Amino acid sequence: MNFDLSFYSWDLISKFVAKGFYFSIMLTIVSTIGGVLFGTVLALMRLSGKKILDVPATIYVNGMRSIPLVMVILWVFLLAPFAIGRPIGAEVSATITFIAFEAAYFSEIMRAGIQSIPRGQVFAGQALGMTYGQNMKLVILPQAFRNMLPVLLTQTIILFQDTSLVYAIGAYDMLKGFETAGKNFGRPIEAYVLAAVIYFVICFALSSLVKHLHKKIAIIR
């Protein structure tokens, strides 16, 4: 077996990998934003103290966290067309799945962040005549978000790694780009090695950023 370094070229990146890399990044960004927003709603529902809100949110969060992501991807891709009467495509299926799935994890992060704020802050807002919504928006969530920012970014890194699972429904992500190039040129080993290196470099760089950010937040505290 000969390891062919000539396989690595700009044409490989531009023709096969760039499109998949763009999709992986966009899926990560959109899923993070959507997951945080939906997860915040779930967290507030669980912290509301009302069973009509707490119970469904708890069932959803615990249910999603107990199912493998690739299974949820397949469920949405295969069952959604029956529900709406038409196919929605691999990319849309992946986006819906990741937002719905990651919201369960972001919800737990948000809930822990909110609970980390001293109760005195809540009482102070109430003493000023703030409503529950105003207290959360102006007092609690800004402080909680700063506390949980490193954890949110860590979960985003995990999300980026998980985007490779969309191969199960044929979506063209970064790993799919490398796989296609490897098959076309008959160099699958070289393709997968480069894919592993790129994933490692991206995730290691982001992890270092999170570590640095965590130290800065600790100093502020």
C-alpha positions as CSV (number, residue, x, y, z in Angstrom):
1,M,0.0,0.0,0.0
2,N,1.5,3.4,-1.1
3,F,0.4,6.6,0.6
4,D,0.1,9.1,-2.3
5,L,0.7,12.7,-1.1
6,S,0.0,14.0,-4.6
7,F,-3.7,13.3,-3.7
8,Y,-3.6,16.4,-1.5
9,S,-4.2,19.4,-3.8
10,W,-6.3,22.6,-4.0
11,D,-8.6,20.9,-6.5
12,L,-9.5,18.3,-3.9
13,I,-10.6,21.2,-1.5
14,S,-12.3,23.4,-4.1
15,K,-14.1,20.7,-6.1
16,F,-15.1,18.2,-3.3
17,V,-14.6,19.5,0.2
18,A,-15.5,23.2,0.1
19,K,-19.2,22.6,-0.5
20,G,-19.4,20.1,2.3
21,F,-17.4,22.3,4.7
22,Y,-19.8,25.2,4.0
23,F,-22.8,23.0,4.8
24,S,-21.2,21.6,8.0
25,I,-20.4,25.1,9.2
26,M,-23.9,26.5,8.3
27,L,-25.6,23.5,9.9
28,T,-23.5,24.1,13.1
29,I,-24.4,27.8,13.2
30,V,-28.1,27.4,12.5
31,S,-28.5,24.5,14.8
32,T,-26.6,26.3,17.6
33,I,-28.8,29.4,17.3
34,G,-32.0,27.4,17.0
35,G,-31.0,25.0,19.7
36,V,-30.2,27.8,22.2
37,L,-33.5,29.6,21.5
38,F,-35.6,26.5,21.7
39,G,-33.5,25.2,24.6
40,T,-34.0,28.4,26.6
41,V,-37.8,28.0,26.2
42,L,-37.5,24.4,27.4
43,A,-35.4,25.5,30.4
44,L,-37.8,28.2,31.4
45,M,-40.7,25.7,31.1
46,R,-38.9,23.4,33.5
47,L,-38.1,26.2,35.9
48,S,-41.6,27.6,35.8
49,G,-42.9,25.4,38.7
50,K,-46.1,24.7,36.7
51,K,-46.7,21.0,35.9
52,I,-48.5,21.8,32.7
53,L,-45.2,23.3,31.4
54,D,-42.6,21.3,33.4
55,V,-43.9,17.8,32.6
56,P,-43.9,18.1,28.7
57,A,-40.6,19.9,28.7
58,T,-39.0,17.2,31.0
59,I,-40.4,14.4,28.9
60,Y,-39.0,16.0,25.7
61,V,-35.6,16.7,27.1
62,N,-35.1,13.3,28.7
63,G,-36.5,11.6,25.7
64,M,-34.2,13.3,23.2
65,R,-31.2,12.7,25.4
66,S,-31.9,9.0,25.6
67,I,-32.0,8.4,21.8
68,P,-29.0,8.2,19.5
69,L,-28.7,11.2,17.2
70,V,-28.4,9.1,14.0
71,M,-31.7,7.5,14.8
72,V,-33.4,10.8,15.1
73,I,-31.9,11.9,11.8
74,L,-33.3,8.8,10.1
75,W,-36.7,9.2,11.8
76,V,-37.1,12.8,10.6
77,F,-35.8,12.1,7.1
78,L,-38.1,9.0,6.6
79,L,-41.2,10.0,8.5
80,A,-41.5,13.8,7.9
81,P,-42.6,13.2,4.2
82,F,-45.5,11.1,5.4
83,A,-46.5,13.9,7.9
84,I,-46.5,16.7,5.4
85,G,-47.2,14.8,2.2
86,R,-44.0,15.7,0.4
87,P,-40.2,15.1,0.7
88,I,-38.2,17.8,2.4
89,G,-34.7,16.9,1.4
90,A,-31.7,15.7,3.3
91,E,-30.4,19.2,4.2
92,V,-33.7,20.5,5.6
93,S,-34.2,17.2,7.5
94,A,-30.7,17.5,9.0
95,T,-31.3,21.1,10.1
96,I,-34.7,20.3,11.7
97,T,-33.2,17.3,13.5
98,F,-30.2,19.1,14.9
99,I,-32.2,22.0,16.2
100,A,-34.7,19.7,17.9
101,F,-32.0,17.3,19.2
102,E,-29.5,19.9,20.4
103,A,-32.2,21.9,22.1
104,A,-32.5,19.2,24.7
105,Y,-28.8,19.5,25.6
106,F,-28.7,23.3,25.4
107,S,-31.8,23.3,27.6
108,E,-29.9,21.5,30.4
109,I,-27.0,24.0,30.0
110,M,-29.4,27.0,30.2
111,R,-31.2,25.6,33.2
112,A,-28.0,25.0,35.1
113,G,-26.8,28.5,34.1
114,I,-30.0,30.1,35.3
115,Q,-29.9,28.2,38.6
116,S,-26.3,29.3,39.1
117,I,-27.5,32.9,39.6
118,P,-28.0,33.7,43.3
119,R,-31.7,33.9,44.4
120,G,-30.9,37.4,45.7
121,Q,-30.7,38.6,42.1
122,V,-34.2,37.3,41.5
123,F,-35.6,38.9,44.6
124,A,-34.0,42.2,43.8
125,G,-35.7,42.3,40.4
126,Q,-39.0,41.5,42.0
127,A,-38.5,44.2,44.6
128,L,-38.1,46.7,41.7
129,G,-41.5,45.6,40.4
130,M,-40.2,43.6,37.4
131,T,-42.4,40.9,35.9
132,Y,-41.1,37.3,35.5
133,G,-40.2,38.0,31.9
134,Q,-38.5,41.3,32.6
135,N,-36.5,39.7,35.4
136,M,-35.3,36.9,33.2
137,K,-34.5,39.2,30.2
138,L,-32.8,42.0,32.1
139,V,-31.3,40.4,35.2
140,I,-31.0,36.6,35.1
141,L,-30.3,35.6,31.5
142,P,-27.5,38.1,30.8
143,Q,-25.5,36.8,33.9
144,A,-26.4,33.2,33.3
145,F,-25.3,33.4,29.6
146,R,-21.9,34.7,30.6
147,N,-21.5,31.9,33.1
148,M,-22.5,29.1,30.7
149,L,-20.8,30.5,27.6
150,P,-17.8,28.1,27.7
151,V,-20.2,25.1,28.1
152,L,-22.3,26.3,25.2
153,L,-19.3,26.6,23.0
154,T,-18.1,23.2,24.1
155,Q,-21.5,21.7,23.1
156,T,-21.2,23.6,19.8
157,I,-17.9,21.8,19.1
158,I,-19.6,18.5,19.8
159,L,-22.4,19.6,17.5
160,F,-19.9,20.3,14.7
161,Q,-18.4,16.8,15.1
162,D,-21.9,15.3,15.0
163,T,-22.7,16.9,11.6
164,S,-20.7,14.0,10.1
165,L,-23.7,11.8,10.9
166,V,-25.8,13.3,8.2
167,Y,-24.0,10.9,5.8
168,A,-26.8,8.5,6.9
169,I,-29.3,10.4,4.8
170,G,-27.0,11.4,2.0
171,A,-26.5,15.0,2.9
172,Y,-23.3,16.5,1.4
173,D,-21.3,17.5,4.5
174,M,-17.5,17.9,4.8
175,L,-16.9,14.2,5.5
176,K,-19.1,13.3,2.5
177,G,-16.9,15.5,0.4
178,F,-13.7,13.7,1.4
179,E,-15.4,10.3,0.9
180,T,-16.5,11.3,-2.6
181,A,-13.0,12.5,-3.5
182,G,-11.5,9.3,-2.1
183,K,-13.8,7.2,-4.2
184,N,-13.3,9.2,-7.4
185,F,-9.5,9.1,-7.2
186,G,-9.3,5.6,-5.6
187,R,-7.6,7.0,-2.5
188,P,-10.0,6.5,0.4
189,I,-7.2,6.2,3.0
190,E,-5.6,9.5,2.1
191,A,-9.1,11.1,2.1
192,Y,-10.1,9.9,5.5
193,V,-6.7,10.8,7.0
194,L,-7.0,14.4,5.8
195,A,-10.6,14.5,7.0
196,A,-9.5,13.4,10.5
197,V,-6.7,16.0,10.5
198,I,-9.0,18.8,9.5
199,Y,-11.6,17.8,12.1
200,F,-8.9,17.6,14.7
201,V,-7.4,21.0,13.9
202,I,-10.8,22.8,13.9
203,C,-12.0,21.2,17.1
204,F,-8.6,21.6,18.9
205,A,-8.5,25.3,17.9
206,L,-12.0,25.9,19.2
207,S,-11.3,23.9,22.4
208,S,-8.3,26.1,23.0
209,L,-10.5,29.2,22.5
210,V,-13.0,27.9,25.0
211,K,-10.3,27.2,27.5
212,H,-9.0,30.7,27.2
213,L,-12.5,32.2,27.4
214,H,-13.2,30.1,30.6
215,K,-10.1,31.6,32.2
216,K,-11.2,35.2,31.4
217,I,-14.7,34.6,32.8
218,A,-13.1,33.1,35.9
219,I,-11.1,36.3,36.4
220,I,-14.2,38.5,35.9
221,R,-15.9,36.5,38.6
